[in-house]
């Protein structure tokens, strides 16, 4: 979607172990995933919704992961956190 813009962009799976990946081993890997996060966010014109899951089934095991560290890097005045639980 390079160069494309959309009124609303949904990004899912923004949890530690998933994004950034558990396979990141050093600063270079984290910086590369941070760049991917930026590229994913930039097409949003009006609204950007970043979704996390309280519980996730990975490889047959239920895990509870924290929200991605990249969410915390977004300026507080530019974000609104809404928690929905079932």
Wavefront OBJ file of the C-alpha trace (Angstrom):
o trace
v 0.000 0.000 0.000
v 2.960 2.306 -0.470
v 1.754 5.793 -1.231
v -1.880 4.940 -0.497
v -3.877 6.586 2.267
v -7.065 5.417 3.930
v -9.542 7.220 6.205
v -9.347 4.405 8.791
v -6.558 1.885 9.336
v -6.871 -1.170 11.621
v -3.714 -2.816 12.963
v -4.107 -6.034 14.935
v -1.835 -8.231 17.000
v 0.164 -5.426 18.597
v 1.315 -7.430 21.590
v 4.743 -8.277 22.944
v 5.949 -11.626 21.553
v 3.981 -10.929 18.351
v 4.981 -7.357 17.501
v 7.818 -6.935 18.221
v 8.441 -10.573 17.572
v 9.854 -12.923 20.163
v 12.553 -13.619 17.563
v 14.044 -10.125 17.839
v 17.510 -10.650 19.238
v 19.107 -7.237 19.243
v 18.722 -3.523 18.764
v 18.841 -3.810 14.971
v 15.862 -6.198 14.974
v 13.820 -3.903 17.244
v 14.647 -0.865 15.120
v 13.535 -2.730 11.994
v 10.222 -3.688 13.618
v 9.806 -0.085 14.824
v 10.216 1.044 11.202
v 7.577 -1.506 10.148
v 5.249 -0.094 12.808
v 5.726 3.408 11.426
v 5.079 2.238 7.852
v 1.902 0.484 9.018
v 0.599 3.605 10.778
v 1.333 6.273 8.179
v -1.484 5.477 5.685
v -4.104 6.472 8.299
v -5.686 9.821 7.362
v -8.256 10.241 10.151
v -8.293 7.251 12.508
v -5.789 4.577 13.413
v -7.041 1.678 15.506
v -4.377 -0.538 17.051
v -5.781 -3.711 18.570
v -4.393 -6.046 21.185
v -5.862 -9.157 22.713
v -6.065 -9.885 26.419
v -5.766 -13.619 25.726
v -4.364 -15.283 22.626
v -4.098 -18.934 21.628
v -0.587 -19.529 20.232
v 0.535 -23.019 19.266
v -2.280 -24.554 21.280
v -1.520 -22.626 24.474
v -3.408 -19.650 25.858
v -1.087 -16.711 26.504
v -1.630 -13.357 28.110
v 0.769 -10.854 26.531
v 1.309 -7.184 27.327
v 0.493 -4.536 24.743
v 3.327 -3.778 22.342
v 5.996 -1.354 23.536
v 5.466 0.508 20.262
v 2.045 1.695 21.464
v 3.690 3.447 24.418
v 5.939 5.310 21.975
v 2.944 7.096 20.444
v 2.535 10.535 22.012
v -0.084 10.403 24.800
v -1.963 13.387 23.335
v -2.324 11.474 20.060
v -3.877 8.315 21.476
v -6.944 7.177 23.307
v -6.942 3.765 24.946
v -10.237 1.918 24.954
v -10.460 -1.427 26.740
v -13.105 -3.903 25.712
v -13.428 -7.208 27.547
v -15.898 -10.020 27.083
l 1 2 3 4 5 6 7 8 9 10 11 12 13 14 15 16 17 18 19 20 21 22 23 24 25 26 27 28 29 30 31 32 33 34 35 36 37 38 39 40 41 42 43 44 45 46 47 48 49 50 51 52 53 54 55 56 57 58 59 60 61 62 63 64 65 66 67 68 69 70 71 72 73 74 75 76 77 78 79 80 81 82 83 84 85 86
